[in-house]
Structures are given as structure tokens and as C-alpha cells.
Amino acid sequence: MGPFAPRSGVVVADLTCRHLYIHVPFCARRCSYCDFAIVVRREVPALAFAQEIATEFTLRSVAESALHLDTVYLGGGTPSRLGADGVQTLLDTVRAHGTIQVGAEVTLEANPEDISAETVRGWRNAGVTRLSIGVQSFDDRVLTWMHRVHDGAAAARAVRVARDGGFDDFSLDLIFAVPDALQRDWARDVDAMLALEPSHLSLYGLTVEPHTPLGRWHARGEVLESPEERYEHEFLDAHARLTAAGFEHYEVSNFARPGRRARHNSAYWRAVPYLGVGPSAHGFDGHERRWNASAYTAWQRALRSGADPIGGAEQLSSENLVAEAVYLGLRTVDGLAVSEAERAYVATWREAGWVEYDLSNGGSRIRCTAEGWLRLDSLAADLTALRSRS
């Protein structure tokens, strides 16, 4: 039984947890493409939310001895909406229930409009070491279409303020493959991003989710998805330009300067245990994946009634574990160990330019090329099927 277990009598966690995710659901506005668990609030109840997180720690029977955190990730939603004092209170709540280790990576997702000299100073004092800034584009037309609150100039200004305030480790998010009708200049956005000299970049292809404004526009035929050729072109163009600029393309969607990989997200990709608290947050103890009630109000109701706010759980079967090992291995540059029989199986992939052998390990590992990452789901499914038959 680990720190992810619901309370049953008195349960003391006996599994040390080194990675914590807190889902902060508050946003100023819902973006057109967003299907995350969020709530739009003009006034953010930062103090009440920290108290609710404390209640969840207690109900989940997380012993102080179980939390020795190497990474903390405040995601959302828009955690920067908590402001300087709210983030301080939330991290103090974490410290009251465990230990944030010296040298830990503490990441805060932030939108440009929330970044000021005052909030940056407060976040630094609270112990935040890294910002993940949701830029998405520098094109004002695209940002308006996305329902973003900031404009391109504000994004660039926010990065400068963060750097001047002492943050030298920050990531920028950018979305590619937006509809052709927007006439977005992808090269211009990449240039603008590089000019800000971030330590890390995350690039995500736009997807149409049904229960979003974008999903409704698409269903009514008002918006057409970007063609597959544009998706592939922009992904490969970013790969070529960013690696030429000295970034390591270390995971399908992520690029980093040397030594600046995201430590928290890398834990997910290594399938190590992590604890998730807050509405919709997921956790994993090595054998079971569990997730909280998605809706903020449902999560609150469970806490107020003294119940664990679990929304569901899945015990991973041996087949699940095989599938996850293959998928997680192929999505990172560290690759996947393969047997001699599997090497023969993937030889055609290598000839097609989709994978390459890691010769530093005697060719016993394969890793996807950028072209292979465009086919990640298919390659992982094929190799998982092969292993399941073995």
C-alpha cells in the first residue's frame, strides 16, 4: 500500500514518494481547444484551495515520512492565477506534509498575463525554481482565436520579467498545426521563441476534442483541421531548427538545452511512482494508476464529507505493463532495449528511417527518429503485439 491509497481505518504510507503533481484548476478563461478539468473564476480562492489540498493529504493518509520530494509540479488550469501569496501558501502546505528536498525542481505553470516583477519575486521566495510559460503563439490573431488572454508582445515581455527576476530555468509552450484558415507563420513563431533563449521548449500539435469550443466549431463545419502534411512539416521543421540551435529533442514533444530536461515529466516517462492531488490529478504507485474526481465541485464534496476524492483506479495487468514499457521507451530519446528477434523485426523500420540503433549500447536499444515519432502510436502497437505473442 503506497501513498495513493484511500483511507481505510488508519493507513500509513510505506512507499517513499519523490514526485508530486498538484492540479490547480483555476483559469481566467477557457481556451478554445482546452478539455482539461478547469473552473473559470474571477476571484481565485487560493487559501481555501490550499486547505483543501491539506485535507486530501490527510484523507489519503500520506505520512510525512513518505514524501521526500525531488520534484513538485503545479499544473492546471493556470496555477499562476494563485498569485505570489497563493503559491507560497500551497507550497507551505506541501512542506507541512512532507519534505521538498534541497535542489528539488519545483515547476509552476504560468500564463504571461500573471507574470510581474512582484509575482516572480514571490514565487522565487516560495521555492519555485522553474516556470513553464503558456505562450502557444506569438501571432495575435491566433491567440485571439485560441481565446488566450495575452498577446504576443505580452508573452515576450513576461519572459524578460521572469529572467530579470532570477529565473534562468523556464520552458515555453507552443502549439503547431493550427487550421490553415488562420494563415499562421510557423517559422516566425519559432524565430520569436528562439529569440527569447529559453532553457526548455514544449511543442504540441493542435487536436480537436469534442467537448470544447473548437470541437463544436469543427462539428458545425466552421473549422477544418490542419492537414496531416502541415502537421508533419511543422513538426519536422521545428525538430531541424531547434536541434541546429543546440536543443536536444529528448521526448516526442519536448526540447531542452543540455542539462535542462524537465525532471518531473521525465519521471512520468520512466514510469516511476508519483502522487497526484487536486481535482482530476492522476497518480501511479508502480502497479496501480488512480485518478481523482474530475470536476472541482465533486472533488470538493468528497473532501467535505471526509471521503477520499478518488474518481477511478486501474490495476495494471502484465499486458498493460508491457504496452506502457514499449510506449514510454519509444517516446524518449533514451529508447527501448530490444532482443535479437525484435532487432530483426524492426529492421524495416530502420530502413524506412523511423528508428535508429543506439550503438553506444552495442545496438541493443532502439530509439525513434523525428520521422518515427510521427508514427509513435503505430510503432508502439506493433512492437507491443510482438512482445505479447512471445
C-alpha positions as CSV (number, residue, x, y, z in Angstrom):
1,M,0.0,0.0,0.0
2,G,1.5,3.3,-1.1
3,P,0.7,7.0,-0.6
4,F,-2.0,6.8,-3.2
5,A,-4.3,4.5,-1.1
6,P,-7.7,5.7,0.1
7,R,-8.1,5.8,3.9
8,S,-9.3,2.6,5.5
9,G,-9.1,2.9,9.2
10,V,-5.6,4.1,9.8
11,V,-3.3,3.7,6.9
12,V,0.3,4.8,7.0
13,A,2.0,5.1,3.6
14,D,5.1,2.9,3.4
15,L,6.3,3.9,-0.1
16,T,8.6,6.9,-0.4
17,C,7.2,9.3,-3.0
18,R,9.7,11.6,-4.7
19,H,7.4,13.3,-7.3
20,L,4.2,15.3,-6.6
21,Y,1.7,16.8,-9.1
22,I,-0.9,19.3,-7.9
23,H,-3.7,20.2,-10.2
24,V,-4.7,23.8,-9.8
25,P,-8.0,24.1,-11.8
26,F,-8.5,27.9,-11.9
27,C,-8.4,29.8,-15.2
28,A,-9.4,33.3,-16.3
29,R,-11.0,31.9,-19.4
30,R,-11.4,28.5,-21.2
31,C,-9.2,28.3,-24.3
32,S,-10.9,27.2,-27.4
33,Y,-9.0,23.8,-27.6
34,C,-9.0,23.0,-23.9
35,D,-10.6,19.9,-22.4
36,F,-8.7,19.9,-19.1
37,A,-10.5,19.9,-15.8
38,I,-10.7,23.7,-15.1
39,V,-13.0,26.2,-13.5
40,V,-13.2,29.9,-14.6
41,R,-13.0,32.2,-11.6
42,R,-12.7,36.0,-11.4
43,E,-11.6,35.7,-7.8
44,V,-9.4,32.7,-7.1
45,P,-9.9,31.0,-3.6
46,A,-6.2,30.4,-3.1
47,L,-6.3,30.0,0.7
48,A,-9.4,27.7,0.6
49,F,-7.7,25.6,-2.1
50,A,-4.6,25.1,-0.1
51,Q,-6.7,24.0,2.8
52,E,-8.5,21.5,0.5
53,I,-5.2,20.1,-0.6
54,A,-4.2,19.7,3.0
55,T,-7.4,17.8,3.6
56,E,-6.7,15.5,0.7
57,F,-3.2,14.7,2.1
58,T,-4.9,13.8,5.4
59,L,-7.7,11.7,3.8
60,R,-5.2,9.9,1.6
61,S,-3.2,9.0,4.8
62,V,0.0,10.4,3.3
63,A,2.6,10.1,6.1
64,E,5.2,12.8,6.4
65,S,7.9,10.1,6.1
66,A,6.5,9.1,2.7
67,L,7.1,12.5,0.9
68,H,10.8,13.2,0.1
69,L,10.2,15.2,-3.0
70,D,12.7,15.7,-5.7
71,T,10.1,17.3,-8.0
72,V,6.9,19.2,-7.4
73,Y,4.8,20.3,-10.4
74,L,1.9,22.8,-10.1
75,G,-0.2,22.3,-13.2
76,G,-3.6,23.1,-14.3
77,G,-5.6,25.0,-15.1
78,T,-3.5,28.1,-14.5
79,P,-1.5,27.8,-11.2
80,S,-0.1,31.3,-11.7
81,R,-3.6,32.6,-11.0
82,L,-2.9,31.8,-7.3
83,G,-0.6,34.8,-7.3
84,A,2.5,35.1,-5.2
85,D,0.8,34.6,-1.8
86,G,-1.3,31.7,-3.0
87,V,1.7,29.8,-4.3
88,Q,3.5,30.4,-1.1
89,T,0.6,29.0,0.9
90,L,0.2,26.0,-1.3
91,L,3.9,25.1,-1.1
92,D,3.9,25.6,2.7
93,T,1.0,23.1,2.8
94,V,3.2,20.6,0.9
95,R,6.0,21.2,3.4
96,A,3.7,20.7,6.3
97,H,3.0,17.2,4.9
98,G,6.5,16.2,3.7
99,T,9.9,17.4,2.6
100,I,10.9,19.3,-0.5
101,Q,14.5,18.2,-0.9
102,V,17.3,20.7,-1.3
103,G,17.9,21.1,-5.1
104,A,14.4,19.9,-5.9
105,E,12.8,21.0,-9.2
106,V,9.6,23.0,-8.3
107,T,7.7,23.9,-11.5
108,L,4.9,26.4,-11.8
109,E,2.8,26.6,-14.9
110,A,2.2,30.3,-15.6
111,N,0.4,32.4,-18.2
112,P,2.1,35.6,-19.4
113,E,-0.6,37.9,-18.0
114,D,0.1,36.7,-14.5
115,I,3.9,37.3,-14.6
116,S,5.0,40.6,-13.0
117,A,8.1,41.6,-11.0
118,E,6.1,41.2,-7.8
119,T,4.7,37.7,-8.6
120,V,8.1,36.5,-9.8
121,R,9.8,37.7,-6.6
122,G,7.1,35.9,-4.6
123,W,7.3,32.7,-6.5
124,R,11.1,32.6,-6.1
125,N,10.7,33.2,-2.3
126,A,8.2,30.4,-2.1
127,G,10.7,28.0,-3.6
128,V,9.6,27.8,-7.2
129,T,12.7,27.0,-9.3
130,R,11.2,26.7,-12.8
131,L,8.4,28.3,-14.8
132,S,6.5,26.7,-17.7
133,I,5.0,29.6,-19.6
134,G,2.0,29.0,-21.8
135,V,2.8,31.1,-24.8
136,Q,1.1,28.9,-27.6
137,S,1.8,31.5,-30.3
138,F,3.2,35.0,-30.9
139,D,0.6,35.7,-33.5
140,D,-2.2,37.9,-32.1
141,R,-4.8,36.6,-34.5
142,V,-4.0,33.0,-33.5
143,L,-4.1,33.9,-29.8
144,T,-7.5,35.6,-30.1
145,W,-8.8,32.5,-31.9
146,M,-7.5,30.4,-29.1
147,H,-9.3,32.5,-26.5
148,R,-5.9,33.4,-24.9
149,V,-5.9,36.4,-22.6
150,H,-2.4,37.7,-23.6
151,D,-1.0,38.9,-26.9
152,G,2.4,38.2,-28.5
153,A,4.1,41.2,-27.0
154,A,2.9,40.3,-23.5
155,A,4.4,36.8,-23.9
156,A,7.8,38.2,-24.8
157,R,7.6,40.8,-22.0
158,A,6.7,38.1,-19.5
159,V,9.8,36.1,-20.3
160,R,12.0,39.1,-19.9
161,V,10.4,39.9,-16.5
162,A,10.9,36.3,-15.4
163,R,14.5,36.3,-16.4
164,D,15.2,39.7,-14.8
165,G,13.6,38.3,-11.6
166,G,16.1,35.4,-11.4
167,F,14.5,32.6,-13.3
168,D,17.1,31.1,-15.6
169,D,15.2,27.8,-16.0
170,F,12.0,28.2,-17.9
171,S,10.0,26.4,-20.6
172,L,7.9,27.8,-23.3
173,D,4.8,26.0,-24.7
174,L,3.9,26.4,-28.4
175,I,1.1,24.9,-30.4
176,F,1.6,23.9,-34.0
177,A,-0.7,22.7,-36.8
178,V,-3.4,25.3,-36.3
179,P,-6.1,25.5,-39.1
180,D,-4.8,26.8,-42.4
181,A,-7.5,29.5,-42.4
182,L,-5.6,31.3,-39.7
183,Q,-2.6,31.7,-42.1
184,R,-0.2,31.4,-39.1
185,D,3.5,31.9,-40.0
186,W,5.1,28.9,-38.2
187,A,8.7,30.0,-38.9
188,R,8.0,33.4,-37.4
189,D,6.7,31.8,-34.2
190,V,9.8,29.5,-34.0
191,D,12.1,32.5,-34.5
192,A,10.3,34.5,-31.8
193,M,10.6,31.6,-29.4
194,L,14.3,31.1,-30.1
195,A,15.0,34.8,-29.6
196,L,13.8,34.6,-26.0
197,E,16.5,32.0,-25.3
198,P,14.5,29.6,-23.1
199,S,16.1,26.6,-21.5
200,H,13.3,24.2,-22.5
201,L,10.5,24.1,-25.1
202,S,7.3,22.0,-25.4
203,L,5.6,21.8,-28.8
204,Y,2.1,20.3,-29.1
205,G,0.1,19.6,-32.2
206,L,-3.4,21.0,-32.0
207,T,-6.1,18.3,-31.5
208,V,-9.8,18.7,-31.8
209,E,-11.6,17.5,-28.6
210,P,-15.4,17.1,-28.9
211,H,-16.4,19.0,-25.7
212,T,-14.6,22.2,-26.4
213,P,-15.4,25.4,-28.4
214,L,-13.0,24.1,-31.1
215,G,-14.8,20.7,-31.1
216,R,-18.2,22.5,-31.6
217,W,-16.8,24.7,-34.4
218,H,-15.4,21.6,-36.1
219,A,-18.7,19.7,-35.8
220,R,-20.5,22.6,-37.4
221,G,-18.0,22.7,-40.2
222,E,-16.8,26.1,-39.3
223,V,-13.3,25.0,-38.7
224,L,-11.2,22.4,-40.7
225,E,-8.3,20.7,-39.0
226,S,-4.9,21.4,-40.3
227,P,-4.0,18.8,-43.0
228,E,-1.7,15.9,-42.0
229,E,1.0,17.3,-44.3
230,R,1.2,20.6,-42.4
231,Y,1.3,18.8,-39.1
232,E,4.3,16.7,-40.3
233,H,6.0,19.6,-42.0
234,E,5.8,21.9,-38.9
235,F,6.9,19.1,-36.5
236,L,9.9,18.2,-38.7
237,D,10.8,21.9,-39.3
238,A,10.8,22.5,-35.6
239,H,13.0,19.5,-35.0
240,A,15.5,20.6,-37.6
241,R,15.7,24.2,-36.5
242,L,15.7,23.6,-32.7
243,T,18.3,20.8,-32.8
244,A,20.5,23.0,-35.0
245,A,20.2,25.7,-32.4
246,G,21.6,23.4,-29.7
247,F,18.4,21.9,-28.2
248,E,18.1,18.2,-27.5
249,H,14.9,16.7,-28.8
250,Y,14.7,14.3,-25.9
251,E,11.0,13.4,-26.0
252,V,8.4,13.5,-28.7
253,S,7.1,16.9,-27.7
254,N,10.0,18.3,-25.7
255,F,13.3,20.0,-26.3
256,A,15.9,21.1,-23.8
257,R,19.3,22.8,-23.5
258,P,22.0,20.4,-22.2
259,G,21.2,19.6,-18.6
260,R,17.8,21.2,-18.6
261,R,15.4,18.3,-19.3
262,A,12.2,18.5,-17.2
263,R,12.9,16.3,-14.3
264,H,9.3,15.9,-13.2
265,N,8.0,14.9,-16.6
266,S,10.9,12.6,-17.1
267,A,9.8,10.7,-14.0
268,Y,6.5,10.0,-15.8
269,W,8.3,8.7,-18.8
270,R,10.4,6.4,-16.6
271,A,7.2,5.0,-15.1
272,V,8.4,5.7,-11.5
273,P,5.8,6.3,-8.7
274,Y,4.3,9.8,-8.3
275,L,1.5,11.3,-6.3
276,G,-1.3,13.4,-7.8
277,V,-3.6,15.6,-5.7
278,G,-6.3,18.1,-6.7
279,P,-9.3,17.6,-9.0
280,S,-8.6,15.2,-11.9
281,A,-5.0,14.6,-10.8
282,H,-3.5,11.2,-11.6
283,G,-1.1,9.1,-9.5
284,F,0.8,5.9,-10.0
285,D,2.4,3.6,-7.5
286,G,4.2,1.2,-9.9
287,H,1.3,-1.2,-10.1
288,E,-1.9,0.9,-9.9
289,R,-2.9,4.1,-11.7
290,R,-5.6,6.2,-9.9
291,W,-7.3,9.5,-10.7
292,N,-9.3,11.9,-8.7
293,A,-12.8,13.1,-9.4
294,S,-12.5,15.4,-12.4
295,A,-15.0,18.2,-11.5
296,Y,-13.8,20.7,-9.0
297,T,-17.2,20.6,-7.2
298,A,-17.2,16.8,-7.0
299,W,-13.7,16.8,-5.6
300,Q,-14.7,19.4,-3.0
301,R,-17.8,17.5,-2.0
302,A,-15.8,14.3,-1.4
303,L,-13.3,16.2,0.8
304,R,-16.0,17.9,2.8
305,S,-17.7,14.6,3.5
306,G,-14.5,13.0,4.7
307,A,-14.2,10.7,1.7
308,D,-11.2,10.1,-0.5
309,P,-11.9,12.1,-3.7
310,I,-10.9,9.2,-6.0
311,G,-12.6,9.1,-9.4
312,G,-11.3,5.7,-10.5
313,A,-8.4,3.3,-10.5
314,E,-6.8,0.7,-12.7
315,Q,-4.6,-2.2,-11.7
316,L,-2.1,-2.6,-14.4
317,S,-2.0,-6.1,-15.9
318,S,1.2,-7.7,-17.2
319,E,-0.1,-6.8,-20.7
320,N,-0.6,-3.2,-19.7
321,L,2.9,-3.1,-18.2
322,V,4.4,-4.4,-21.5
323,A,2.4,-1.8,-23.5
324,E,3.5,1.0,-21.3
325,A,7.1,0.0,-21.3
326,V,7.2,-0.1,-25.1
327,Y,5.3,3.2,-25.5
328,L,7.3,5.1,-22.8
329,G,10.6,3.8,-24.2
330,L,9.9,4.8,-27.7
331,R,8.7,8.3,-26.9
332,T,12.0,9.4,-25.4
333,V,15.5,9.7,-26.9
334,D,16.7,7.1,-24.3
335,G,14.9,4.5,-26.3
336,L,14.0,0.9,-25.7
337,A,16.0,-2.2,-25.1
338,V,15.2,-4.9,-27.7
339,S,16.1,-8.6,-28.2
340,E,17.8,-10.1,-31.2
341,A,14.4,-11.2,-32.5
342,E,13.0,-7.8,-32.1
343,R,16.0,-6.2,-33.8
344,A,15.2,-8.3,-36.9
345,Y,11.5,-7.3,-36.6
346,V,12.3,-3.5,-36.6
347,A,14.9,-3.7,-39.4
348,T,12.3,-2.4,-41.9
349,W,11.6,0.5,-39.6
350,R,15.3,1.3,-39.6
351,E,15.5,1.1,-43.4
352,A,12.5,3.5,-43.5
353,G,14.3,6.0,-41.2
354,W,11.8,5.6,-38.4
355,V,14.2,4.2,-35.7
356,E,17.9,4.0,-35.2
357,Y,20.1,1.8,-33.1
358,D,21.9,3.2,-30.1
359,L,25.4,2.0,-31.0
360,S,26.8,3.1,-27.6
361,N,24.9,0.1,-26.2
362,G,26.0,-2.3,-28.8
363,G,22.8,-1.8,-30.8
364,S,20.7,-3.4,-28.1
365,R,18.5,-0.3,-27.9
366,I,16.4,1.4,-30.5
367,R,15.1,5.0,-30.4
368,C,12.7,6.8,-32.7
369,T,13.9,9.4,-35.2
370,A,11.7,12.5,-35.6
371,E,10.0,10.8,-38.6
372,G,9.4,7.8,-36.3
373,W,7.8,9.9,-33.6
374,L,5.2,10.9,-36.1
375,R,4.3,7.2,-36.2
376,L,4.7,6.6,-32.5
377,D,1.3,5.1,-31.8
378,S,1.6,2.6,-34.7
379,L,5.1,1.6,-33.9
380,A,4.4,1.0,-30.2
381,A,1.3,-1.0,-31.0
382,D,3.2,-3.2,-33.4
383,L,6.1,-3.9,-31.0
384,T,3.7,-4.5,-28.1
385,A,1.8,-7.1,-30.2
386,L,5.1,-8.8,-30.9
387,R,6.1,-8.9,-27.3
388,S,2.6,-10.2,-26.3
389,R,3.0,-13.1,-28.7
390,S,6.4,-14.0,-27.3
